[in-house]
Amino acid sequence: MFEKPQKSYTDLLGKTNRIVEGTTINGDIVSQADFRLDGELTGNFTSKGKIVIGPAGSVTGDIKCKNADIEGKFNGKIEVAEMLNVKSKAHIKGEVITGKLSVEPGAEFSASCIMRTPVKQSIKPNEQQPG
């Protein structure tokens, strides 16, 4: 009678998954929503949202996400579609591919970095716009 409709993943983007300090995960994580990691992940992480690696958090593996804030340790390859914020206590090693990068003074950033501009659709002069 009072059934709640199932929420789609777009409704979940305001919610945050959380792995607390003292938790260790060996394996891959795939999430549609935002994610905060204060524990330890050995494996790959993929999200359509944002990942926050807290001061006690660490990731060894690859990350693909929309946005990222890193305060803890990261070792691997990270691909961020929009903005990567590297906080002052962060330790980054590996490869970084991002749209925008912010690194606070004091951060350890030992990585190769490729900056990619967001892909915009361009219309050639003699093409007509669909619609």
Backbone as ProteinMPNN parsed JSONL, in Angstrom:
{"seq_chain_A": "MFEKPQKSYTDLLGKTNRIVEGTTINGDIVSQADFRLDGELTGNFTSKGKIVIGPAGSVTGDIKCKNADIEGKFNGKIEVAEMLNVKSKAHIKGEVITGKLSVEPGAEFSASCIMRTPVKQSIKPNEQQPG", "coords_chain_A": {"N_chain_A": [[0.817, -1.193, 0.0], [1.897, 1.302, 0.849], [4.286, 1.426, -0.672], [7.639, 2.275, -1.34], [9.049, 3.782, -4.2], [11.672, 2.269, -6.155], [14.884, 3.662, -6.009], [16.731, 5.334, -8.535], [20.139, 5.215, -9.838], [20.905, 7.844, -10.201], [19.561, 9.219, -8.239], [21.01, 8.404, -6.083], [23.399, 9.768, -6.134], [23.726, 11.88, -4.398], [24.168, 10.647, -2.03], [26.523, 9.009, 0.181], [28.806, 6.383, 0.183], [30.635, 4.598, 2.692], [33.74, 3.573, 3.934], [35.197, 2.642, 6.817], [37.939, 3.568, 9.047], [40.38, 1.118, 9.768], [39.279, -0.914, 8.328], [39.938, -3.291, 5.826], [40.066, -3.871, 2.399], [40.363, -6.204, -0.133], [40.228, -6.279, -3.413], [38.003, -5.288, -6.106], [36.088, -2.252, -6.312], [33.0, -1.065, -7.366], [30.987, 1.647, -7.823], [28.037, 3.562, -8.045], [27.492, 5.84, -6.691], [28.761, 8.546, -4.564], [31.803, 8.205, -2.606], [33.498, 7.54, 0.409], [36.607, 6.829, 1.725], [38.215, 5.665, 4.432], [39.578, 3.565, 5.222], [41.561, 0.801, 4.035], [42.251, 0.025, 0.708], [43.073, -2.46, -1.539], [43.174, -2.802, -4.706], [41.011, -2.073, -7.512], [39.087, 0.91, -8.135], [36.017, 2.177, -9.201], [33.83, 4.755, -10.113], [30.906, 6.747, -10.793], [30.67, 8.996, -9.472], [32.102, 10.892, -6.815], [35.22, 10.322, -5.151], [36.538, 10.274, -1.902], [39.484, 10.103, -0.264], [40.31, 9.662, 2.878], [42.396, 11.015, 5.617], [43.459, 8.773, 6.934], [43.125, 6.872, 5.061], [43.992, 4.584, 2.36], [44.888, 3.681, -0.959], [45.834, 1.184, -3.15], [46.153, 0.65, -6.338], [44.049, 1.082, -9.261], [42.101, 3.98, -10.056], [39.052, 5.232, -11.288], [37.046, 7.958, -11.752], [34.634, 10.675, -11.288], [35.2, 13.007, -9.746], [37.745, 13.745, -7.279], [39.045, 13.797, -3.951], [41.965, 13.741, -2.193], [43.454, 12.863, 0.783], [44.881, 10.978, 2.061], [46.888, 8.109, 1.308], [47.88, 7.203, -1.971], [48.626, 4.905, -4.502], [49.214, 4.165, -7.715], [47.282, 4.256, -10.739], [45.32, 7.001, -11.525], [42.354, 8.218, -12.872], [40.611, 11.048, -13.374], [37.697, 12.584, -14.25], [36.859, 15.256, -13.941], [37.745, 17.163, -11.495], [40.635, 16.952, -9.475], [41.586, 17.065, -6.194], [44.345, 17.482, -4.226], [45.237, 17.107, -1.048], [47.087, 18.66, 1.702], [48.311, 16.69, 3.328], [48.525, 14.478, 1.758], [49.831, 11.605, -0.044], [50.919, 10.844, -3.079], [51.611, 8.531, -5.59], [52.56, 7.429, -8.784], [50.506, 7.476, -11.64], [48.704, 10.139, -13.034], [45.734, 11.261, -14.465], [43.783, 13.874, -15.368], [41.155, 16.387, -15.471], [41.19, 18.894, -14.148], [43.509, 20.126, -11.705], [44.389, 20.423, -8.321], [46.801, 21.117, -5.981], [47.74, 21.123, -2.703], [50.121, 22.96, -0.701], [52.751, 21.09, 0.772], [51.89, 18.556, 0.175], [52.813, 15.288, -0.962], [53.677, 14.619, -4.099], [54.41, 12.5, -6.358], [54.231, 11.79, -9.251], [53.463, 11.049, -12.698], [51.752, 13.341, -14.751], [48.896, 13.995, -16.651], [47.033, 16.411, -18.201], [43.787, 16.734, -19.168], [41.508, 18.324, -21.293], [37.998, 18.817, -20.978], [35.968, 16.968, -23.229], [34.458, 18.564, -25.821], [31.639, 18.79, -27.9], [32.007, 19.598, -31.207], [30.765, 21.521, -33.917], [31.034, 21.349, -37.291], [31.388, 23.91, -39.791], [29.804, 23.392, -42.148], [28.046, 21.458, -41.323], [24.843, 20.476, -40.12], [23.083, 21.157, -37.125], [21.654, 18.55, -35.228], [18.121, 18.14, -34.708]], "CA_chain_A": [[0.0, 0.0, 0.0], [2.77, 2.466, 0.895], [5.59, 1.021, -1.165], [8.504, 3.334, -1.866], [9.616, 3.398, -5.495], [13.104, 2.001, -6.171], [15.623, 4.843, -6.452], [17.712, 5.1, -9.59], [21.483, 5.594, -9.405], [21.041, 9.302, -10.189], [19.094, 9.665, -6.931], [22.02, 8.022, -5.098], [24.615, 10.563, -6.261], [23.847, 12.74, -3.23], [24.491, 9.772, -0.906], [27.933, 8.657, 0.224], [29.23, 5.117, 0.775], [31.738, 4.882, 3.601], [34.572, 2.494, 4.466], [35.81, 3.291, 7.973], [39.315, 3.261, 9.427], [40.52, -0.218, 10.321], [38.718, -1.869, 7.374], [40.804, -3.591, 4.685], [39.366, -4.518, 1.295], [41.184, -6.71, -1.222], [39.321, -6.521, -4.531], [37.564, -4.104, -6.835], [34.846, -1.604, -5.893], [32.289, -0.32, -8.399], [29.926, 2.377, -7.144], [27.384, 4.622, -8.807], [27.383, 7.019, -5.827], [29.989, 9.064, -3.967], [32.454, 7.207, -1.758], [34.554, 8.019, 1.32], [37.439, 5.708, 2.132], [39.152, 5.932, 5.515], [40.263, 2.301, 5.418], [42.6, 0.445, 3.07], [41.789, -0.706, -0.475], [44.058, -2.996, -2.473], [42.344, -3.174, -5.847], [40.593, -0.963, -8.354], [37.874, 1.61, -7.739], [35.358, 2.866, -10.309], [32.61, 5.428, -9.683], [30.421, 7.871, -11.594], [30.626, 10.12, -8.548], [33.338, 11.42, -6.231], [35.872, 9.549, -4.101], [37.335, 11.0, -0.921], [40.377, 9.24, 0.496], [40.568, 10.397, 4.109], [43.783, 11.036, 6.073], [43.889, 7.423, 7.316], [42.819, 5.98, 3.942], [45.015, 4.316, 1.352], [44.477, 2.892, -2.117], [46.872, 0.672, -4.026], [45.41, 0.16, -7.494], [43.617, 2.096, -10.217], [40.848, 4.673, -9.745], [38.377, 6.006, -12.331], [35.917, 8.625, -11.123], [34.304, 11.998, -11.803], [35.958, 13.952, -8.932], [38.46, 13.077, -6.186], [39.783, 14.519, -2.92], [42.872, 12.776, -1.577], [44.188, 13.301, 1.964], [45.688, 9.844, 2.5], [47.912, 7.586, 0.401], [47.439, 6.587, -3.22], [49.706, 4.389, -5.337], [48.633, 3.527, -8.89], [46.852, 5.145, -11.82], [44.035, 7.614, -11.236], [41.743, 8.99, -13.957], [39.545, 11.872, -12.833], [37.091, 13.289, -15.376], [36.76, 16.692, -13.709], [38.658, 17.841, -10.575], [41.389, 16.212, -8.468], [42.119, 17.896, -5.118], [45.352, 16.779, -3.444], [45.358, 17.85, 0.205], [48.465, 18.853, 2.174], [48.878, 15.485, 3.953], [48.417, 13.375, 0.799], [51.017, 10.99, -0.651], [50.491, 10.315, -4.375], [52.665, 7.954, -6.421], [52.016, 6.717, -9.938], [50.111, 8.174, -12.858], [47.497, 10.939, -12.844], [45.085, 11.838, -15.647], [42.683, 14.652, -14.801], [40.739, 17.602, -16.163], [41.738, 20.001, -13.36], [44.319, 19.637, -10.599], [44.715, 21.34, -7.238], [47.724, 20.474, -5.046], [48.048, 22.002, -1.583], [51.507, 22.9, -0.243], [53.007, 20.041, 1.744], [51.531, 17.25, -0.381], [53.854, 14.554, -1.687], [53.096, 14.322, -5.41], [55.451, 11.885, -7.182], [53.45, 11.119, -10.288], [53.355, 11.691, -14.007], [50.429, 13.961, -14.793], [48.367, 14.416, -17.945], [45.838, 17.24, -18.055], [42.889, 16.622, -20.331], [40.37, 19.235, -21.286], [36.758, 18.092, -21.242], [35.662, 16.84, -24.654], [33.273, 19.314, -26.219], [31.226, 18.471, -29.261], [32.117, 20.747, -32.097], [29.988, 21.399, -35.154], [31.75, 21.931, -38.426], [30.564, 24.963, -40.403], [28.831, 22.931, -43.147], [27.166, 20.443, -40.75], [23.685, 21.03, -39.452], [22.871, 20.621, -35.789], [20.444, 17.722, -35.199], [17.059, 18.664, -33.854]], "C_chain_A": [[0.862, 1.259, 0.0], [4.177, 2.094, 0.448], [6.363, 2.222, -1.697], [9.039, 2.885, -3.208], [11.126, 3.194, -5.372], [13.835, 3.226, -6.709], [16.611, 4.465, -7.543], [19.075, 5.574, -9.102], [21.661, 7.104, -9.395], [20.532, 9.879, -8.873], [20.143, 9.389, -5.854], [23.245, 8.92, -5.123], [24.789, 11.561, -5.116], [24.229, 11.956, -1.987], [25.972, 9.41, -0.961], [28.111, 7.292, 0.877], [30.428, 5.419, 1.658], [32.418, 3.595, 4.055], [35.393, 3.128, 5.593], [37.23, 2.808, 8.218], [39.366, 1.887, 10.098], [39.957, -1.307, 9.423], [39.687, -2.038, 6.208], [39.992, -4.334, 3.644], [40.391, -4.929, 0.255], [40.236, -7.075, -2.355], [38.901, -5.208, -5.141], [36.245, -3.58, -6.265], [34.288, -0.858, -7.089], [31.098, 0.327, -7.715], [29.34, 3.425, -8.075], [27.397, 5.935, -8.023], [28.757, 7.472, -5.342], [30.516, 8.077, -2.933], [33.49, 7.876, -0.875], [35.284, 6.801, 1.859], [38.415, 6.166, 3.207], [39.915, 4.663, 5.869], [41.307, 2.084, 4.339], [42.003, -0.389, 1.944], [42.996, -1.153, -1.283], [43.243, -3.557, -3.625], [41.942, -1.925, -6.598], [39.27, -0.384, -7.871], [37.318, 2.348, -8.949], [34.057, 3.481, -9.8], [32.217, 6.508, -10.68], [30.324, 9.123, -10.741], [32.013, 10.528, -8.094], [33.895, 10.423, -5.217], [36.646, 10.51, -3.208], [38.168, 9.955, -0.194], [40.808, 10.058, 1.709], [42.018, 10.284, 4.553], [44.319, 9.66, 6.456], [43.706, 6.428, 6.173], [44.008, 5.749, 3.026], [44.441, 3.421, 0.263], [45.73, 2.486, -2.871], [46.149, 0.003, -5.182], [45.021, 1.312, -8.396], [42.272, 2.68, -9.794], [40.355, 5.362, -11.008], [37.148, 6.624, -11.684], [35.689, 9.996, -11.757], [35.131, 13.076, -11.089], [36.658, 13.184, -7.815], [39.107, 14.094, -5.261], [40.666, 13.488, -2.234], [43.627, 13.44, -0.426], [45.158, 12.219, 2.416], [46.715, 9.447, 1.463], [47.266, 6.952, -0.823], [48.663, 6.151, -4.008], [49.069, 3.638, -6.496], [48.327, 4.547, -9.966], [45.473, 5.683, -11.471], [43.591, 8.444, -12.429], [40.533, 9.715, -13.392], [38.985, 12.723, -13.973], [37.091, 14.802, -15.175], [37.892, 17.216, -12.821], [39.302, 16.885, -9.578], [41.969, 17.209, -7.474], [43.08, 17.058, -4.292], [45.615, 17.634, -2.213], [46.795, 17.821, 0.718], [49.106, 17.608, 2.783], [48.886, 14.286, 3.009], [49.783, 12.898, 0.314], [50.542, 10.298, -1.93], [51.714, 9.787, -5.123], [51.99, 7.25, -7.588], [51.732, 7.606, -11.115], [48.783, 8.867, -12.626], [47.019, 11.462, -14.193], [43.853, 12.573, -15.132], [42.333, 15.841, -15.685], [41.339, 18.826, -15.487], [42.447, 19.426, -12.152], [44.584, 20.749, -9.6], [45.59, 20.588, -6.245], [48.07, 21.481, -3.956], [49.521, 21.887, -1.208], [51.665, 21.848, 0.846], [52.674, 18.647, 1.237], [52.737, 16.615, -1.052], [53.218, 14.073, -2.99], [54.211, 13.819, -6.319], [54.772, 11.081, -8.277], [53.622, 11.834, -11.614], [51.92, 12.207, -14.105], [50.08, 14.385, -16.203], [47.085, 15.193, -17.69], [45.027, 17.131, -19.338], [41.777, 17.632, -20.195], [39.115, 18.416, -21.556], [36.443, 18.09, -22.734], [34.372, 17.58, -24.938], [32.93, 18.931, -27.65], [31.327, 19.735, -30.104], [31.329, 20.467, -33.368], [30.772, 22.086, -36.255], [30.816, 22.899, -39.153], [29.506, 24.429, -41.38], [27.956, 21.781, -42.618], [25.998, 21.127, -40.066], [23.54, 20.358, -38.096], [21.598, 19.774, -35.792], [19.361, 18.361, -34.331], [16.0, 19.19, -34.66]], "O_chain_A": [[0.595, 2.188, -0.762], [5.152, 2.42, 1.126], [5.819, 3.068, -2.407], [9.445, 1.733, -3.357], [11.784, 3.867, -4.578], [13.454, 3.772, -7.745], [17.248, 3.412, -7.486], [19.17, 6.252, -8.079], [22.496, 7.608, -8.645], [21.017, 10.92, -8.431], [20.164, 10.064, -4.825], [24.067, 8.844, -4.21], [25.899, 12.041, -4.89], [24.585, 12.559, -0.974], [26.6, 9.493, -2.016], [27.63, 7.062, 1.987], [31.159, 6.379, 1.412], [31.763, 2.652, 4.5], [36.185, 4.039, 5.354], [37.665, 1.79, 7.68], [38.496, 1.545, 10.899], [40.128, -2.492, 9.707], [40.195, -1.056, 5.666], [39.31, -5.309, 3.958], [41.195, -4.111, -0.191], [39.518, -8.071, -2.268], [39.378, -4.144, -4.747], [35.402, -4.347, -5.801], [35.005, -0.108, -7.751], [30.286, -0.36, -7.095], [30.07, 4.094, -8.807], [27.323, 7.014, -8.611], [29.778, 6.865, -5.665], [29.778, 7.222, -2.444], [34.278, 8.692, -1.353], [34.672, 5.867, 2.377], [39.325, 6.951, 2.94], [40.802, 4.687, 6.723], [41.868, 3.035, 3.794], [41.331, -1.389, 2.194], [43.838, -0.34, -1.665], [42.689, -4.652, -3.532], [42.472, -0.843, -6.348], [38.445, -1.081, -7.281], [38.048, 3.056, -9.642], [33.27, 2.809, -9.133], [33.072, 7.109, -11.331], [29.94, 10.186, -11.228], [32.971, 10.516, -8.868], [33.137, 9.76, -4.509], [37.313, 11.429, -3.682], [37.627, 9.033, 0.417], [41.568, 11.019, 1.588], [42.794, 9.546, 3.946], [45.516, 9.407, 6.315], [44.09, 5.265, 6.299], [44.908, 6.583, 2.921], [43.629, 2.533, 0.521], [46.577, 3.319, -3.193], [45.595, -1.086, -5.027], [45.595, 2.397, -8.308], [41.417, 1.98, -9.251], [41.132, 6.0, -11.719], [36.306, 5.915, -11.133], [36.437, 10.424, -12.635], [35.696, 13.956, -11.738], [36.221, 12.095, -7.441], [39.644, 15.11, -5.704], [40.172, 12.472, -1.746], [44.334, 14.43, -0.613], [46.151, 12.514, 3.082], [47.335, 10.293, 0.819], [46.251, 6.262, -0.729], [49.617, 6.913, -4.169], [48.452, 2.593, -6.293], [49.009, 5.563, -10.097], [44.562, 4.917, -11.157], [44.348, 9.27, -12.94], [39.554, 9.091, -12.983], [39.719, 13.495, -14.591], [37.3, 15.552, -16.128], [38.909, 17.672, -13.345], [38.614, 16.106, -8.918], [42.745, 18.088, -7.847], [42.688, 16.04, -3.721], [46.145, 18.74, -2.313], [47.621, 17.051, 0.228], [50.33, 17.479, 2.758], [49.225, 13.18, 3.43], [50.749, 13.659, 0.264], [49.846, 9.284, -1.869], [52.716, 10.485, -5.275], [50.983, 6.563, -7.416], [52.579, 8.388, -11.546], [47.847, 8.273, -12.09], [47.792, 12.031, -14.963], [42.974, 11.961, -14.526], [43.12, 16.248, -16.539], [41.921, 19.688, -16.145], [42.059, 18.382, -11.629], [44.951, 21.864, -9.969], [45.187, 19.549, -5.721], [48.618, 22.548, -4.231], [50.115, 20.823, -1.38], [50.819, 21.727, 1.732], [53.129, 17.657, 1.81], [53.577, 17.303, -1.633], [52.329, 13.221, -2.979], [54.884, 14.613, -6.976], [54.741, 9.851, -8.236], [53.886, 13.035, -11.67], [50.99, 11.578, -13.6], [50.867, 15.053, -16.874], [46.164, 14.696, -17.042], [45.517, 17.398, -20.435], [41.178, 17.783, -19.131], [39.166, 17.427, -22.287], [36.632, 19.097, -23.416], [33.324, 17.268, -24.373], [33.809, 18.769, -28.496], [30.8, 20.789, -29.749], [31.241, 19.329, -33.829], [31.123, 23.261, -36.15], [29.597, 22.726, -39.133], [28.404, 24.975, -41.429], [27.2, 21.19, -43.388], [26.138, 22.213, -39.504], [23.827, 19.172, -37.929], [20.567, 20.218, -36.299], [19.657, 19.036, -33.345], [15.005, 19.682, -34.129]]}, "name": "protein", "num_of_chains": 1, "seq": "MFEKPQKSYTDLLGKTNRIVEGTTINGDIVSQADFRLDGELTGNFTSKGKIVIGPAGSVTGDIKCKNADIEGKFNGKIEVAEMLNVKSKAHIKGEVITGKLSVEPGAEFSASCIMRTPVKQSIKPNEQQPG"}
